[in-house]
Amino acid sequence: MELIDIKSMNEHELQEFMLSLGEKKFRAEQVYQWLHKKLVTDFEEMTNLSEALRGKLKEKCRLAALTAERVQVSQIDGTSKFLFKLHDGNLIESVLMKYHHGNSVCISSQVGCRMGCRFCASTLDGMVRNLTPSEMLDQIYRIQTISGERVDNIVIMGSGEPMDNYDNVIKFLELINAEKGLNISARNITVSTCGLVPKIYELADLKLQITLAISLHSPNDDLRKTMMPVANKYSIAEIMEACRYYINKTGRRISFEYSLVEGVNDTKECAEQLIKLVKGMNCHVNLIPVNPIKERDYRQSEKRAIEDFKNKLEKNGINVTIRREMGRDIDGACGQLRKRFMENE
């Protein structure tokens, strides 16, 4: 018998489940609080439930609780990288970044990734499986428990392509935003995609108040195809059209992620093409000095080239920032820690 993933249920689903067990409806609220407020990892910790009900839950349900296999803390900036083990032995990564405006956690949405982006270690061994809503939630729950600090902002930008696990990501957003859970505001959540166009339209129609980040990394299709296989399926023009639709539907500003690679996409011509592409849009460009991985030959752009690129965009009225590098000394880039750990096992 397949066990029920109880932590992926919303309150209404939990109420229905309690009734199916012959329990009163109010038990759902008690269980929900244990799962999503008190962040317990064992049904035995639910002390206001009867022994009989705890027994039923243990028999029928699986309580997703990740195990921290390794935690690395940066000596440079205090960033913490977590390698979590799932119930089936698979490994995923999450990162806790501390800023003056609060704590941000970058979570994974899949075990591995099938998108094949050339600058990312997550994709080197392909995609194993999607994460459930509960496994996405528990990355945040474990980090809060281990660090003893509240998480204020969430970025779904770790291993995996969130739009390739669309339904589970949407359910996760509902649960993390729920008033009776951690109640993290949608405006404090960013979902990143390499550009799965149909899903951008689908997400736009939900009119959520999250931030959508597009992993662009190139201002033209020919160059993008050499960096990101997804560019063979969806053109930049199609992505930009979907972005405009998203902005119109939600009123939210789009964020464009742009990893700067020396001699590849950091040229004057690339800057000019990018300006032409995004000028006049309600958007923000996030320049990311690429984090080199040993399996690829990409090198980080020189500081001067990064500044020049930023200045060109700013002079044309484009909102732009250079992302501060964090966790460089702890395998900070997506997939690096998991890859190294698996190689050494």
Helices and strands as residue ranges (DSSP letters): E 4-5, G 6-8, H 11-20, H 26-36, G 43-45, H 51-60, E 61-62, E 67-73, E 80-85, E 91-99, E 102-107, E 110-112, G 121-123, E 127-130, H 133-147, E 153-156, G 162-165, H 166-177, G 186-188, E 189-193, H 197-206, E 211-215, H 221-227, G 229-232, H 236-250, E 254-260, H 268-278, E 283-289, H 303-315, E 320-322, G 328-330, H 336-344
